[in-house]
Amino acid sequence: MRDRGRGLGAGPTRGGGQGKTYRVEHTLTREDGEVAATVSYVSGLLDLRARKLVADPARVWAEHARDPALLGLAPRPA
């Protein structure tokens, strides 16, 4: 099976607070291209020191990703 993730969909989700959560969607396909499953969930990024969700998870992911576009995020500023 192949996974065609749709990225982080940065920004607030419905009922998800002030932008601290985001929706992730993955579409799993068979070798012949037929969709086998679609998995969608709400996630957040936890600051382990503060023990709270980070206010802007898209910014944090973009800072740490080698290629933010793969996550559906804008490229890092130069």
N, C-alpha and C positions, 0 to 999 in steps of 0.2 A: 504494500500500500504506500501511497505517497501522501504527504501532508502539504496542503496549500494554505498555510496560515494567512490570515488577513491582517496581521499586525496588531498593534495595541489599541487602536481606536481611541487615542488619547482624548481626555476630556471627561467631564462628568457623565456617568451613566444615569439612566432614569432611576431616581430614588437613591443614587449612589453618593450623596454628599457634595462637598464643594470641590469636585475635581480630584479627590483623593483616590477614587477608584476608576477602573476602566474595564471595558469589555474586550475579551479576546475571543476570536473565532478561528477554528481550524476545520478545514474540509479535507477529509481523508478519501482518497480515490484509489480504485483498483488499477492494476496495470493497464487495463483496457480503457481507462478514463472514466468509468462509471463511478458515481459518488457512492461510497460505502457508508459514510457517516459524516455528520457535521456536529462539532462540539463547540459550545459557546458557554463562556463563564465570565463572571465578574471577579476581578482581582484587585489587589492593592500592593503597594511596596512599603514594607515596614522598616522604619529607622530603629535598629536594634538598641541603640544607646538611649534614645528618647522613649522607646516603646510606644510609638505612635506611627500612624500612616504618614508618609511624606506628603507635603501639600501639592507638589507638582511632579508626579511620577514620570511623566513624559520627558521632562527636563533631565531627570536623573538617569533614565534609560539612555537618552541621547548622549549624555556625557560619557557613559561607559561603553556604549556600543561601537564596534569598529565601523559598522555600516548601518546608521540609524534608519536608512530607507528600507532595509529589510524588515524593520519593525513597524513600518508605516509612519515613521517620524521624519521631521525635517532634518536635513544635515546639520552637523555641528557648525557653529560659526568659526571662521578661521582665526 
